[in-house]
Amino acid sequence: MTPRTPFAAAHAAPLDLGGRTALVTGAAGGIGRACAQRLAASGAKVRAVDRDPEGLAALAEETDGVEPVVLDLTDLDAAEAAAAGCDILVNNAGLQLVRPIEQFPPDVFHTVLTVMLEAPFRLVRGALPHMYEQGWGRIVNVSSVHGLRASAFKSAYVAAKHGLEGLSKTAALEGAPHGVTSNCVNPGYVRTPLVERQIADQAAAHGIPEERVLSEIMLQDSALKRLIEPAEVAEAVAYLCSPAASFMTGASLVLDGGWTAH
């Protein structure tokens, strides 16, 4: 793996979210954990949603203001109910499988679309009534460079992220008269367990050794030859909740190290 780039808390922009309630999915690790910690540090009460009770317990123990909510997002009714009353919604949870289309298991395709597209729709649906009532809300969808570009062997993930982009834009148009913004954050490869677990599958799919995957596959199209850190993505999420971003909606904030500049 590439060396870490330090991102100290001192680099974080001041943000006061006192009195706000945020819901973050996939909060037990990776990007979701970093987002939960960043929003809690800004004064928000954070509903940390994940299906990993141990990871949530560790997060809550380390972070003041975090309420762990153990939830499998394939339970769509429960997902929608969990979002009621939140001011900030961060749709982050995701999963990945790397396979050619003709070998991609249909049940996994269905699960990926359920967790990464249908569940965000239900969470937005559950959150909007409160946001509309108070005239303020922030929806941040953690998309990906794969919401803007495709890669081979990732049909379900790419389809879900492209769909999430469309959902986010629709929510932006509908939410604008009610003081609600909706945006995507689009990172390249992030230093998370989800990315690290892809390496063996990528090596098999492309017929190369695992040690060549990072440089030849994951970072091949990136001008900056490193992984982005979860805290850097969390800072972009925090920015979209700030007063400085109040006119930003229906947008995709790209953090891809120059990938889409090609």
Backbone as a ProteinNet text record, in pm:
[ID]
protein_1_A
[PRIMARY]
MTPRTPFAAAHAAPLDLGGRTALVTGAAGGIGRACAQRLAASGAKVRAVDRDPEGLAALAEETDGVEPVVLDLTDLDAAEAAAAGCDILVNNAGLQLVRPIEQFPPDVFHTVLTVMLEAPFRLVRGALPHMYEQGWGRIVNVSSVHGLRASAFKSAYVAAKHGLEGLSKTAALEGAPHGVTSNCVNPGYVRTPLVERQIADQAAAHGIPEERVLSEIMLQDSALKRLIEPAEVAEAVAYLCSPAASFMTGASLVLDGGWTAH
[TERTIARY]
84.5	0	88.1	37	113	123.7	228.2	241.4	127	96.4	-10.8	29.6	-67.8	-48	-111	-32.4	-89.7	-200.6	-307.4	-414.5	-456.6	-397.8	-421.6	-552.7	-608.9	-732.7	-715.3	-591.7	-565.2	-595.6	-598.9	-628.4	-777.4	-859.4	-1004	-1056.4	-1147.2	-1207.9	-1306.4	-1316.2	-1412.6	-1555.3	-1632.7	-1770.1	-1850.4	-1960.5	-2046.3	-2178	-2194.9	-2317.9	-2395.1	-2373	-2444.8	-2595.1	-2666.1	-2810.7	-2857.5	-2766.1	-2802.7	-2787.9	-2870.7	-2861	-2820	-2714.2	-2664.8	-2679.1	-2709.4	-2710.3	-2606.1	-2518.6	-2411.7	-2422.3	-2434.5	-2438.5	-2298.7	-2281.7	-2150	-2049.8	-2095.7	-2017.2	-1917.4	-1916.2	-1827.7	-1681.8	-1656.6	-1518.4	-1501.5	-1377.3	-1346.4	-1399.4	-1456.3	-1505.9	-1617.5	-1708.8	-1821.3	-1776.9	-1680.1	-1626.9	-1565.5	-1486.6	-1423.7	-1529	-1636.6	-1744.2	-1815.8	-1845.4	-1912.2	-1828.2	-1698.4	-1609.9	-1599.1	-1592.6	-1580	-1705.8	-1822.6	-1947.1	-1970.6	-1936	-1949.6	-1855.7	-1734.4	-1639.2	-1688.5	-1779.2	-1836.4	-1962	-1997.4	-2108.9	-2238	-2240.7	-2363.2	-2381.6	-2506.3	-2539	-2545.4	-2468.2	-2452.1	-2516.3	-2611.2	-2662.6	-2571	-2492.3	-2395.9	-2459.2	-2488.3	-2560.7	-2464.5	-2472.6	-2391.8	-2447.5	-2411.5	-2452	-2346.3	-2238.1	-2126.4	-2136.4	-2192.7	-2210.4	-2079.2	-1978.3	-1849.8	-1782.4	-1786.3	-1726.9	-1797.7	-1929.9	-2006.3	-1977.4	-1965.7	-1937.2	-1801.6	-1702.7	-1570	-1576	-1651	-1666	-1731.5	-1839.8	-1911.4	-1826.4	-1742.3	-1655.2	-1549.2	-1504.5	-1396.8	-1447.4	-1575.2	-1625	-1748.5	-1741.3	-1858.3	-1962.3	-2089.1	-2197	-2242.5	-2194.6	-2230.2	-2329.4	-2439.4	-2539.9	-2530.8	-2485.9	-2475.9	-2613.3	-2635.9	-2761.9	-2726.8	-2745	-2714	-2828.5	-2797.1	-2901.5	-2842.7	-2908.6	-2874.9	-2959.6	-2895.5	-2967.8	-3052	-3040.3	-3133.7	-3273.1	-3284.2	-3415.8	-3458.2	-3521.5	-3547.7	-3646	-3745.3	-3841.2	-3771.3	-3682.4	-3608.3	-3513.7	-3455.1	-3365.7	-3441.6	-3558.9	-3637.6	-3677.7	-3717.1	-3757.3	-3640.6	-3519.7	-3402.5	-3366.9	-3407.2	-3369.7	-3464.8	-3575.6	-3672.8	-3610.3	-3627.6	-3580.8	-3436.5	-3365.3	-3224.6	-3213.9	-3115.6	-3090.3	-2987	-2897.3	-2787.9	-2789.2	-2787.7	-2786.1	-2663.7	-2581.6	-2463.2	-2481	-2511.9	-2526.5	-2389.1	-2333.3	-2196.5	-2181.6	-2267.8	-2248.2	-2234.5	-2143.6	-2124.2	-2057.4	-2061	-1992.6	-1946.7	-1856.7	-1792.1	-1764.8	-1782.4	-1737.3	-1682.5	-1565.5	-1498.2	-1509.2	-1592.9	-1614	-1656	-1621.1	-1678.5	-1830.6	-1901.1	-2046.9	-2100.2	-2041.8	-2095	-2072.7	-1986.1	-1961.8	-2017.2	-2082.3	-2128.3	-2255.8	-2257.8	-2376	-2494.9	-2608.5	-2723.6	-2769.3	-2757.5	-2801.6	-2712.8	-2583	-2492.4	-2521.4	-2548	-2585.7	-2707.4	-2806.3	-2927.7	-2896	-2811.2	-2777.2	-2702.3	-2608.2	-2532.7	-2627.3	-2718.7	-2813.1	-2907.9	-2943.4	-3031.2	-2962.4	-2840.3	-2768.6	-2722.3	-2680.8	-2612.7	-2700.1	-2821.8	-2910.2	-3050.8	-3110.8	-3246.3	-3248.8	-3153	-3148.1	-3125.7	-3033.7	-3024	-3154.5	-3226.9	-3357.9	-3451.2	-3454.3	-3543.9	-3498.4	-3369	-3317.2	-3350.4	-3331.1	-3369	-3518.5	-3596.6	-3742	-3781.2	-3710.3	-3739.8	-3694.3	-3588	-3530	-3599.2	-3652.4	-3700.7	-3815.6	-3913.5	-4022.3	-3973.5	-3881.4	-3827.8	-3745.9	-3662.6	-3582	-3670.8	-3775	-3865.5	-3938.4	-3978	-4053.7	-3972.4	-3842.6	-3759.8	-3691.7	-3700.7	-3641.8	-3491.6	-3435.1	-3288.6	-3257.1	-3166.3	-3120.5	-3000.7	-2919.4	-2802.2	-2798.9	-2803	-2787.3	-2653.7	-2569.4	-2438.4	-2428.6	-2416.4	-2405.8	-2260.6	-2202.9	-2065	-2068.2	-2044	-2040	-1896.4	-1845.4	-1713.3	-1676.7	-1549.7	-1513.3	-1590.8	-1631.5	-1710.1	-1855.8	-1894.3	-2021.7	-2013.5	-1889.5	-1865.2	-1795.6	-1725.6	-1652.4	-1681.9	-1662	-1677.4	-1540.3	-1536.3	-1421	-1471.6	-1392.5	-1429.8	-1442.1	-1530.2	-1547.9	-1618	-1678	-1745.8	-1887.7	-1960.4	-2090.1	-2187.3	-2197.8	-2295.7	-2256.8	-2131.1	-2084.6	-2100	-2058.8	-2068.2	-2214.3	-2298.7	-2440.7	-2502.4	-2468.7	-2523.9	-2478.3	-2349.4	-2297.6	-2352.3	-2367.3	-2429.1	-2573.4	-2644.1	-2780.7	-2787.2	-2690.9	-2686.6	-2666.5	-2586.7	-2567.3	-2701.4	-2779.8	-2909.4	-3005.4	-3007.6	-3092.8	-3055.3	-2925.2	-2877.8	-2921.1	-2911.7	-2952.4	-3102.8	-3181.4	-3326	-3362.1	-3297.1	-3321.6	-3282.8	-3177.3	-3135.7	-3242.8	-3300.6	-3403.3	-3529.3	-3568.8	-3689.2	-3666.4	-3545.4	-3518.4	-3487.7	-3448.9	-3406	-3508.4	-3637	-3733.1	-3751.9	-3698.3	-3718.7	-3590.8	-3485.8	-3361.4	-3277.2	-3300.9	-3228.1	-3134.8	-3008.2	-2912.6	-2882.1	-2844.2	-2806.6	-2689.2	-2581.2	-2458.9	-2392.3	-2304.6	-2220.6	-2075.7	-2006.4	-1861	-1805.4	-1708.3	-1660.9	-1510.9	-1473.5	-1331.5	-1284.9	-1154.4	-1092.3	-1076.4	-971.6	-950.9	-908.8	-984.4	-962.9	-897.8	-812.3	-746.3	-847.7	-923.3	-1025	-1017	-1076.6	-1082.9	-1152.9	-1253.5	-1324.1	-1228.2	-1138.9	-1040.7	-937.3	-888.9	-786.5	-837.4	-966.2	-1023.2	-1036.6	-1029.5	-1041.6	-914.9	-803.6	-676	-666.8	-704.8	-697.1	-790.2	-912.5	-1007.8	-958.4	-901.6	-849.4	-734.4	-647.7	-535.5	-585.6	-687.3	-742.3	-811.5	-890.2	-965.1	-872.4	-760.7	-670	-551.8	-538.1	-430.5	-292.6	-283.3	-153.3	-131.5	-6.9	17.7	-44.5	-78.7	-143.7	-59.8	73.1	157.8	157.9	106.4	101.4	-34.2	-132.2	-268.1	-274.9	-212	-224	-169.6	-48.7	13.9	-42.7	-76.5	-115.7	-266.3	-345.5	-490.7	-551.8	-536.4	-606.7	-559	-428.1	-374.9	-325.5	-352.7	-301.8	-349.1	-476.8	-533.1	-528.9	-473.5	-466.9	-335.6	-345.7	-223.8	-146.2	-219.4	-157	-149.1	-31.4	-11.3	-15.1	-130.8	-151.3	-299.9	-331.5	-469.7	-511.2	-637.6	-688.2	-725.9	-707.2	-735.8	-882.6	-943.3	-1082.7	-1108.1	-1012.9	-1031.4	-1041.7	-976.7	-987	-1126.1	-1184.3	-1321.1	-1417.8	-1395.4	-1481.7	-1478.2	-1365.3	-1356.3	-1440	-1443.7	-1529.3	-1676.1	-1711.6	-1849.1	-1884.2	-1793.7	-1817.1	-1834.3	-1753.2	-1765.9	-1906	-1961.7	-2094.5	-2204.4	-2173.3	-2268.4	-2247.9	-2148.3	-2110.7	-2186	-2192.6	-2254.2	-2188.1	-2059.8	-1988.2	-2038.6	-2104.7	-2153.6	-2304.6	-2365.1	-2511.2	-2568.6	-2486.6	-2533.7	-2491.9	-2431.8	-2383.7	-2484.1	-2549.3	-2645	-2653.2	-2684.1	-2687.8	-2551	-2446.4	-2309.5	-2240.4	-2129.2	-2042.7	-1904.5	-1865.3	-1737	-1631.7	-1547.6	-1457	-1324	-1285.4	-1158.9	-1085.8	-1047.2	-996.5	-851	-777.6	-635.7	-604.1	-701.1	-680	-725.5	-790.4	-835.8	-921.5	-1023.3	-1116.6	-1063.3	-941.5	-880.3	-831.7	-821.2	-775.2	-876.8
-119.8	0	124.9	234.4	358.1	418.9	499.5	560.9	655.8	668.2	755.7	902.4	985	1129	1184.9	1249.1	1298	1398.4	1385	1484.2	1508.9	1610.4	1636.4	1709.4	1694.4	1764.5	1915.3	1961	2105	2159.1	2069.5	2112.3	2128.9	2079.7	2082.7	2224.8	2262.1	2394.9	2402.4	2517.8	2532.5	2510.8	2438	2407.8	2385.6	2457.1	2444	2378.9	2254	2180.7	2151.3	2234.2	2217.9	2222.2	2129.3	2122.5	2044	2001.7	1924.3	1774.7	1695.2	1549.7	1498.5	1420.1	1363.1	1211.3	1153.2	1008.2	971	878.1	832.7	681.9	631.9	487.7	433.2	305.8	245.1	307.3	338.7	421.9	344.5	212.6	135.4	138.9	179.3	180	269.4	288.2	358.3	500.2	535.2	670.4	704.8	611.1	638.6	671	597.7	624.2	764.2	798.1	930.8	1040.2	1018.7	1118.6	1134	1022.2	1027.7	1104.7	1079.6	1148.2	1296.5	1329.8	1470.7	1548.1	1492.9	1563.3	1572.7	1467.9	1472.4	1576	1586.1	1686.1	1827.7	1843.6	1975	2004.3	1912.8	1937.4	1866	1791.7	1721	1597.3	1562.4	1431.9	1336.5	1228.4	1142	1006.1	970.8	834	754.1	667.3	588.6	454.4	435	317.2	220.2	93.3	-11.2	-145.4	-250.5	-384.8	-450.7	-378.4	-428.9	-374.1	-449.5	-395.7	-368.9	-453.8	-432.4	-304.2	-281.8	-160.2	-35.5	-41.9	72.4	97.6	-9.6	6.3	73.7	33.8	95.8	242.8	275	414.5	497.2	445.7	519.2	537.4	439.1	449.2	557.1	573.4	668.1	808.5	822.2	947.8	994.4	1110.4	1167.7	1208.6	1193.2	1239.1	1139.6	1014.2	912	814.1	792.6	693.4	575.8	457.6	343.9	287.7	263.7	206	84.3	-33.8	-156.5	-183.8	-183.2	-193.7	-247.7	-346.7	-396.9	-319.3	-249	-160.8	-235.1	-367.5	-440.6	-444.2	-408.3	-388	-245.3	-227.6	-93.7	-15.6	-80.2	-10.3	44.1	-36.2	8.1	122.7	117.7	225.5	356.8	353.5	475.8	530.3	441.7	485.3	546.5	493	541.9	685	729	863.3	972.2	934.9	1035.5	1130.7	1259.4	1359.2	1400.1	1348.3	1389.4	1514.1	1596.8	1721.4	1702.6	1607.4	1578.7	1429.1	1392.4	1251.5	1225.2	1132.2	1093	947.9	928.7	794.7	745.1	656	612.3	462	382.1	237	179.7	84.2	22.9	-112.9	-185.9	-314	-331.1	-425.1	-437.9	-584.3	-621.2	-750.2	-726.8	-781.7	-763.3	-893.3	-891	-1008.7	-962.9	-1036.6	-1008.1	-1024.5	-953	-956.3	-1097.7	-1176.5	-1310.9	-1404.1	-1361.9	-1441.4	-1374.7	-1260.1	-1184.6	-1248.6	-1287.6	-1353.1	-1257	-1292.4	-1202.4	-1162.3	-1252.6	-1216.9	-1108.4	-1111.6	-1007.9	-875.3	-879.9	-758	-693.7	-775	-724.6	-662.5	-729	-677.2	-545	-535.1	-410.4	-295.5	-318.6	-213.1	-179	-277.6	-252.6	-164	-199.6	-127.1	10	20.4	141.1	236.3	194.4	284	288.2	171.1	171.5	216.9	172.7	217.9	368.9	429.6	575.7	644.9	592.6	650	645.3	531.9	519.4	608.4	622.6	711.3	857.6	897.4	1033.5	1053.7	957.4	964.8	981	911.5	922.1	1052.4	1110.8	1232.3	1360.2	1361.2	1486	1553.8	1481.8	1553.9	1646.8	1601.2	1686.8	1801.2	1771.1	1875.7	1983	1940.9	2036.4	2120.1	2056.4	2126.8	2239	2213.9	2315.6	2409.1	2376.5	2463.4	2456	2341.9	2324.1	2175	2136.2	1997.9	1982	1882	1852.5	1703	1669	1531	1520.7	1432.4	1411.2	1262.9	1236.2	1099.1	1069.1	973.8	935.9	846.5	909.7	839.7	793	812.7	761.5	818.9	810.8	839	744.4	628.1	533	575.8	686.6	748.6	831.9	859.4	942.4	865.6	760.3	677.7	530.9	446.4	302.5	235.1	119.9	31.2	-109.1	-184.9	-323.2	-403.2	-501.6	-600.5	-546.7	-426.4	-367.5	-323.9	-410	-371.6	-324.4	-395.5	-358.9	-227.5	-214.4	-94.1	29.3	17.8	131.2	167.4	67.2	94	163.7	116.3	176.5	320.6	346.7	482.3	578.3	531.3	616.8	648.4	549.4	574.1	671	661	750.5	895	915.4	1050.2	1108.4	1027.8	1075.8	1102.6	1014.4	1035.1	1163.8	1187.4	1307.3	1434.4	1434.6	1553	1576.6	1468.6	1483.4	1539.1	1488.1	1539.8	1686.6	1726.2	1866.7	1955.8	1912.7	1994.1	2004.1	1893.3	1894.9	1966.4	1956.8	2013.9	2161.6	2216.3	2356.4	2454.7	2442.1	2538.1	2525.7	2417.6	2391.5	2408.7	2464.8	2485.6	2360.8	2260.3	2133.6	2120.1	2094.5	2069.6	1920.9	1876.6	1737.2	1733.6	1673.2	1667.3	1531.1	1502.7	1383.6	1422.7	1334.6	1342	1222.5	1248.6	1146.7	1120.5	1039	1007.9	900.7	899.5	785.7	673.9	597.3	486.5	539.7	500.4	546.6	434.4	472	371.1	315	215.3	152.5	1.9	-73.9	-219.6	-261.2	-183.5	-216.5	-218.4	-121.6	-116.4	-227	-247.7	-349.2	-488.7	-512.9	-644.8	-668.1	-562.5	-577.3	-630.2	-621.2	-644.7	-785.7	-886.7	-1024.3	-1045	-991	-1005.2	-933.5	-815.6	-741.5	-817.6	-875.6	-952.4	-1069.9	-1139.7	-1253.7	-1209.5	-1101.2	-1054.3	-1007.6	-944.1	-888.3	-979.8	-1089.9	-1183.8	-1131.8	-1056.4	-1002.6	-1034.2	-1027.9	-1049.7	-939.1	-973.1	-876.6	-752.1	-767	-651.8	-549.1	-584.5	-490	-420.7	-461.7	-409.6	-260.3	-216.8	-76.2	16.2	-10.9	79.6	63.6	-59	-82.3	-75.3	-91	-88.5	28.7	28.9	127.2	269.6	289.5	425.2	458.4	372.2	394	526.3	560.5	680.9	802.5	788.4	899.4	976.1	1107.7	1188.8	1187.1	1187.3	1176.1	1028.5	976.6	832.8	791.2	810.4	763.9	742.8	670.6	656.8	781.4	818	927.6	872	952.5	908	933.4	847.9	869.3	1008.1	1061.1	1193.1	1303.1	1285.9	1384.9	1384.2	1266.5	1257.3	1317.6	1288.2	1341.7	1493.7	1552.3	1697.8	1756.1	1687.3	1731.9	1721.4	1615.1	1598.9	1713.1	1744.1	1853.4	1986.5	2010	2134.1	2148.5	2040.2	2046.3	2072.9	2057	2090.1	2231.1	2301	2431	2544.5	2662.2	2778.1	2816.1	2789	2824	2746.8	2633.6	2550	2560.9	2664.5	2673.2	2688.7	2735.8	2753.7	2635.9	2536.2	2420.8	2307.9	2271.1	2160.7	2098.5	1969	1896.6	1876.3	1889.4	1885.4	1755.1	1729.7	1617.3	1673.2	1664.2	1717.7	1608.3	1626.4	1519.9	1527.3	1415	1401.9	1280.1	1289.8	1169.9	1177.6	1274.6	1283.3	1308.6	1362.9	1392.9	1282.1	1179.2	1066.9	1114.8	1196.3	1239.3	1356.6	1401.5	1507.6	1454.5	1324.7	1265.3	1291.1
0	0	0	-52.3	-56.2	82.5	107.8	239.9	269.2	396.7	440.1	425.4	393.4	392.8	519.6	606.2	731.9	707	783.1	778.8	922.1	982.1	1123.5	1144.5	1264.4	1297.8	1287.4	1302.4	1292.6	1153.2	1054	917.7	893.2	984	964.2	977.5	886.6	891.5	1008	1074.3	1184.5	1134.4	1212.4	1174.6	1301.7	1315.3	1433.1	1392	1433.7	1406.2	1535.3	1634.9	1760.9	1740.1	1799.8	1785.7	1665	1579.9	1461.9	1489.6	1424.2	1430.9	1293.9	1291.5	1166.7	1169.9	1056.5	1041.8	938.2	974.8	885.8	872.2	749.1	728.7	701.1	730.3	716.1	810	931.8	1023.1	1108.6	1099.9	1187.8	1143.9	1020.2	972.7	851.3	809.7	686.2	678.9	564.7	541.6	639.7	662.9	752.3	893.1	942.5	1076.6	1083	979.7	976.7	970.7	894.1	885.6	1018.6	1084.1	1213.8	1314.6	1316.4	1409.9	1377.5	1248.8	1208.9	1244.8	1218.1	1247.3	1398.1	1470.5	1616.2	1676.3	1621.5	1670.1	1645.6	1549.2	1518.6	1598.6	1689.1	1779	1745.6	1633.8	1597	1683.2	1706.5	1760.9	1642.5	1645.5	1529.6	1554.7	1467.2	1464.2	1372.4	1430.7	1354.5	1319.4	1190.9	1144.7	1077.9	1119.6	1058.3	1103.1	1033.2	1076	1164.2	1194.7	1275.1	1416.9	1511.3	1646.5	1718.7	1695.5	1762.9	1714	1584.2	1529.5	1577.9	1586.4	1636.7	1783.7	1860.7	2003.9	2023.9	1944	1954.1	1916.2	1812.7	1771	1880.7	1937.8	2042.1	2167	2196.3	2313.9	2294.9	2169.8	2141.7	2109.6	2077.6	2022.6	2097.4	2160.3	2227.3	2123.9	2160.2	2074.4	1970.7	1980.2	1882.8	1944.9	1875.3	1914.4	1817.3	1861.2	1769.9	1734.5	1606.7	1558.6	1473	1528.2	1454.4	1356.9	1227.4	1126.1	996	939.5	806.8	706.6	615.8	524.6	421.8	415	330	392.2	518.9	582.8	551.9	439	386.8	472.3	527.3	613.7	737.1	795.4	913.6	878.9	761.1	717.7	708.8	645.5	631.3	768.2	858.6	992.6	1068.6	1048.7	1121.5	1085.6	965.5	919.1	966.5	1027.2	1070.8	1170.6	1148.1	1243	1228.7	1129.5	1116.7	1029.5	1060.1	987.7	876.7	899	804.9	778.1	651.6	613.3	527.4	570.9	494.4	451.2	323.6	267.2	223.6	303.3	278.9	261.5	322.4	325	184.8	169.8	40.2	49.4	-58.5	-69.5	-212.9	-233.3	-363	-393.6	-518.8	-569.3	-708.8	-735.6	-864.1	-943.5	-1047.1	-1131.7	-1271.9	-1375.5	-1507.8	-1503.8	-1589.8	-1588.1	-1601.9	-1690.3	-1712.9	-1594.1	-1500.8	-1379.7	-1253.8	-1270.6	-1153.5	-1098.6	-971	-914.7	-909.7	-967.8	-967.7	-828.6	-729.9	-595	-535.4	-566.5	-516.8	-586.5	-716.5	-788.7	-722.2	-690.7	-626.1	-489.8	-411.2	-278.1	-287	-380.7	-398.5	-433.1	-525.4	-563.7	-448.1	-368.6	-253.9	-151	-113.5	-8.1	-55.3	-181.5	-227	-308.4	-342.3	-416.2	-356.4	-335.5	-282.6	-137.1	-56.3	83.1	93	16.4	19.5	-16.7	-116	-149	-28	40.5	154.1	270.2	288.7	394.2	364.1	238.8	199.7	220.7	180.5	195.6	342.5	430.7	573	635	578.8	636.6	590.4	468.9	410.3	485.7	537.9	605.4	716.6	799.7	906.2	847.5	749	685.9	624.2	552.3	490.4	594.9	703.1	806.9	869.4	890	954.3	854.2	725.4	623.8	614.3	654.8	647.9	648.3	562.5	561.4	470.4	500.5	419	390	261.9	218.6	147.5	196.9	134.9	98.9	-28.6	-77.2	-111.3	-40.8	-69.9	-193.5	-306.4	-433.9	-456.8	-573.4	-609.5	-744.1	-779.3	-917.6	-1009.7	-955.8	-1034.8	-1048.9	-987.4	-1020.1	-1146.7	-1191.3	-1309.5	-1421.7	-1385.5	-1481.3	-1451.1	-1548.3	-1527	-1523.7	-1458.9	-1465.3	-1494.7	-1563.9	-1592.6	-1464.4	-1466.6	-1360.2	-1236.2	-1246.2	-1130.4	-1168.4	-1236.2	-1291.6	-1185	-1074.3	-971.3	-904.1	-866.5	-797	-885.1	-1011.5	-1104.2	-1129.6	-1147.2	-1169.1	-1048.7	-928.3	-806.9	-790.4	-813.2	-795.2	-901.9	-1024.2	-1126.1	-1088.6	-1035.9	-991	-874.6	-783.1	-668.1	-712.1	-816.7	-869.9	-916	-986.5	-1033.4	-919.4	-820.5	-703.9	-632.1	-618.3	-549.2	-620.7	-753.1	-830.2	-819.7	-823.2	-809.7	-672.4	-568.5	-433.5	-423.5	-496.4	-495.4	-555.6	-667.8	-733.7	-648.2	-588	-505.7	-373	-319.8	-188.4	-188.2	-302	-308	-252	-282.9	-227	-75.8	-18	124.5	207	146.3	220	237.5	154.4	164.1	44.4	70.2	-36.9	-44.3	-162.6	-184.6	-279.9	-236.1	-315.9	-301.9	-395.8	-388.8	-361.3	-292.1	-278.9	-355	-441.1	-534.8	-518.7	-421.2	-406.1	-503.4	-527.7	-593.1	-490.4	-504.1	-410.4	-273.5	-171.6	-34.7	45.7	139	222.4	322.8	281.6	365	349.1	442.8	426	297.4	252.3	128.3	10.5	4.9	-103.5	-88	34.2	56.4	22.4	46	15.5	-134.4	-214.9	-359.8	-425.6	-358.4	-424.8	-482.7	-405	-454.7	-573.6	-563.6	-674.3	-799.7	-781.8	-896.6	-962.2	-879.8	-933.4	-1016.5	-966.1	-1039.4	-1167.8	-1158.8	-1275.9	-1388.2	-1350.4	-1451	-1481.7	-1407.3	-1433.7	-1400.8	-1289.4	-1246.1	-1098.5	-1049.6	-906.3	-821	-697.9	-608.8	-587	-581.4	-552	-665.4	-782.4	-894.7	-908.5	-827.7	-843.1	-814	-706.3	-666.9	-775.2	-822	-918.5	-1059.1	-1100.1	-1239.1	-1263.8	-1157.5	-1174.2	-1097.3	-966.3	-884.5	-907.6	-917.5	-928.9	-1069.4	-1163.8	-1299.8	-1358.4	-1338.2	-1399.2	-1307.3	-1190	-1095.7	-1114.2	-1124.2	-1134.6	-1002.9	-891.5	-760.4	-724.5	-710.6	-694.7	-547.5	-487.4	-350.7	-328.6	-223.5	-180.9	-103.6	-113.4	-30.8	106.3	209.3	345.5	380.2	463.4	504.7	562.8	639.2	700.9	595.8	481.3	374.6	313.5	297.7	247.5	349.1	477.3	582.9	585.7	555	552.8	439.2	325.3	215.1	253.9	323.8	372.8	467.5	558.2	652.9	580.6	479	401.5	343.4	292	231.2	333.6	461.4	568.4	622.4	571.8	626.1	557.8	620.2	555.9	423.6	411.5	289.2	168	192.4	82.4	64.3	119.8	117.5	-23.4	-119.1	-257.6	-345.4	-285.8	-360.7	-346.8	-454.9	-452.4	-590.7	-594.6	-720.6	-781.9	-700.3	-750.9	-710.7	-776.9	-743.1	-711.7	-586.2	-540.1	-557.5	-658.5	-701.1	-626	-566.2	-493.6	-549.7	-675.5	-744.1	-782.5	-730.4	-760.4	-907.4	-981.6	-1121.8	-1217.3	-1164.3	-1248	-1365.1	-1336.4	-1441.3	-1522.5	-1495.5	-1576.8	-1712	-1724.8	-1851.4	-1961.5
[MASK]
++++++++++++++++++++++++++++++++++++++++++++++++++++++++++++++++++++++++++++++++++++++++++++++++++++++++++++++++++++++++++++++++++++++++++++++++++++++++++++++++++++++++++++++++++++++++++++++++++++++++++++++++++++++++++++++++++++++++++++++++++++++++++++++++++++++

